Amino acid sequence: MKVEEIAEAISKLPPEELARFRRWFTAFESGRVNHAEELDSTATKLGRFAGRAFAELKRRTKDGQS
């Protein structure tokens, strides 16, 4: 799988799944062994908020082009 394919798949994730992926990837990068359960920190909450805002902006932009 190429990076472009991964990027495309990530861009299609709903906000909740994008936040979940972000938590997993942060843990993955830091080398933590247990990636499954990450603590719900302020950064994670902000990440979810940003993901939702991005998804809403993307939806509105797409709706405006129709």
N, C-alpha and C positions, 0 to 999 in steps of 0.2 A: 504494500500500500504506500502511495506517495504522500508527501506532506500536503500537497494541494488537495488530495482526496480527503485526508483527515480534516483539514481546515474547512472544507465544504460541509462535511458531516457535522462538525462542531457548530458551524454557523446555523444549522437547521435545528439545533436542540431547543426545546422550550426552556424558558427561564429557570425553572426548578432543576431541570437536568443539567443545564449549563453550570449552575451553581454547584451541583453535586460533582460534576466533572472537574471544576476549578479546584474544589477541596481535594479531590483525589490526586490531581496533577501536582498540586502544591506539596502534598505528602510524598508523592513519587519523587519529585525533584529533590526534596530534602533527605531522601534516603530512609525515611521511616518504613518500618516493616509492615505495620498494620495500617493499610490504606483504607480499609472498609469503614471504620468508624472514626470520623474526625470531630473534634469539639466544635460547637456552634459559636464561633467567636464574633466579635464586632466586625472584623474584616469579612467574614463569611456573610454576615447579614448585609453588609454594604455591597458585596459581590452579587448577592441575590437581587438587591434593589437595582444595581446597575444593569444586571442581565434583563430584568423585567422592563426597565426603562428603554434599553436598547431594542428589545423585542417589540415594544409598543411603537417606538420610533420607526422601526423597520416595517411594521404592519401599516402604520399611517402613511408612510412613504409609498408603499406598494399600493394601498387603496387609492392614493391620490393620482397614481399613474394610470389607473384603469379608465 
